[in-house]
Amino acid sequence: DAGVTQSPTHLIKTRGQQVTLRCSPKSGHDTVCWYQQALGQGPQFIFQYYEEEERQRGNFPDRFSGHQFPNYSSELNVNALLLGDSALYLCASSLDRMNTEAFFGQGTRLTVV
Amino acid sequence: AQSVSQHNHHVILSEAASLELGCNYSYGGTVNLFWYVQYPGQHLQLLLKYFSGDPLVKGIKGFEAEFIKSKFSFNLRKPSVQWSDTAEYFCAVNWGNNNDMRFGAGTRLTVKP
């Protein structure tokens, strides 16, 4: 049983570009959350997707958007990249919206130059 | 604002020493509390969680945590650490029905053999 998988593992983008990160949740999980983890900090909640809709959002600008597909997989899109968007982006899936037990992927390391 | 504080950035212990990592959160009310661990090169894994009931929670690998509501704390403990416990430890909190899980900045634990 595969856990949470994220792609790509590493990515380098230029300021102003757009990026799409992908996440496949653990089998049977229908809720996906995205987090941004800057160096030396804990993960920061970006948003949660459930039933293909954004259910809750953290303190991130509209440049950050997402999508959830009928198979529960999810994408995180970031537009107009800034240097400060460089971070590890984590996807977590769970069986319920309260994250009773969230399973994390390995993350995508995004570097903006 | 709702926040989570972890007091120690880096803790260095010898094998067999006892461990206590501090975690405090702002605001009272109903909280769900978590400790996650990230071993070198691996993804975040759930160590233990508290939702209700006995405030002393036992998790995997001999870890436990105590919820003290009056102190807004959820400290992680282990009576005798092993070299394999070397990792980064994150405390996380959900408030009430809020699905936004807030993480502390993390504590890096180094256990010397």
Boltz contact constraints between the chains, C-beta under 6 A:
constraints:
  - contact:
      token1: [A, 41]
      token2: [B, 105]
      max_distance: 6.0
  - contact:
      token1: [A, 42]
      token2: [B, 90]
      max_distance: 6.0
  - contact:
      token1: [A, 42]
      token2: [B, 103]
      max_distance: 6.0
  - contact:
      token1: [A, 42]
      token2: [B, 104]
      max_distance: 6.0
  - contact:
      token1: [A, 42]
      token2: [B, 105]
      max_distance: 6.0
  - contact:
      token1: [A, 42]
      token2: [B, 106]
      max_distance: 6.0
  - contact:
      token1: [A, 43]
      token2: [B, 103]
      max_distance: 6.0
  - contact:
      token1: [A, 45]
      token2: [B, 100]
      max_distance: 6.0
  - contact:
      token1: [A, 45]
      token2: [B, 101]
      max_distance: 6.0
  - contact:
      token1: [A, 48]
      token2: [B, 99]
      max_distance: 6.0
  - contact:
      token1: [A, 56]
      token2: [B, 99]
      max_distance: 6.0
  - contact:
      token1: [A, 56]
      token2: [B, 100]
      max_distance: 6.0
  - contact:
      token1: [A, 58]
      token2: [B, 100]
      max_distance: 6.0
  - contact:
      token1: [A, 97]
      token2: [B, 99]
      max_distance: 6.0
  - contact:
      token1: [A, 99]
      token2: [B, 101]
      max_distance: 6.0
  - contact:
      token1: [A, 101]
      token2: [B, 46]
      max_distance: 6.0
  - contact:
      token1: [A, 104]
      token2: [B, 43]
      max_distance: 6.0
  - contact:
      token1: [A, 104]
      token2: [B, 44]
      max_distance: 6.0
  - contact:
      token1: [A, 106]
      token2: [B, 43]
      max_distance: 6.0
